[in-house]
């Protein structure tokens, strides 16, 4: 989820540590990568594309309690397809659908499961 992914990025900037990449299956030609901090564990696949490294393939982020927090897919550096986010409790936070990095549809839920206009922070 773009929103959840932004939170995950904010939590992990500048704090490299153990890799969680073994938790995903990367497409042929990509390299698994990941990061673990006290706040989040992430895994993604990446490849060299037009002289830069971009994410390509599955992306996952887990809460400190081990529950999945974000699940999505990249296509040559751009979010693509359905991204799903969950609260730390495991309840659905929302879903976003992307086409070549552009969000085309979304829906979000509060912690009680009621649909809301904007995701909770």
C-alpha positions, 0 to 999 in steps of 0.5 A: 500500500502506498500509504503503508509503504510510506510509513515503512520507508520512514521507519527504516531510512538510514537503519540497515540491518539483518535481511528479510529477503528470504521471506519472498520468492523473487522473479528470475533475474532479480536479487532479493533484499531486505531490512530489519529494524526494531519497528519493521521487517521488509523484503523486496526484490530488485534489479538493475534497470537503465543504470539504476537499481529498482524494486521489481517483484514482490514487496512485503513488510511485517510488524514487530509481532510478525504479522504481515503489514504490507503486501504488494508488487513492483514492476520495474520500480513502480507499484503495480496491481493490488497492494494490501495493508493490515493493522498490527492487530492483523485487521485489514487496513486497506487495499490500493490498486496501481497501474504503472505506479499510478493509484487507480482505486483504493479502499480503507478501513478503521480498526473496527472494520468500517470502511473510511475515506482515509487510512488511519495513521 
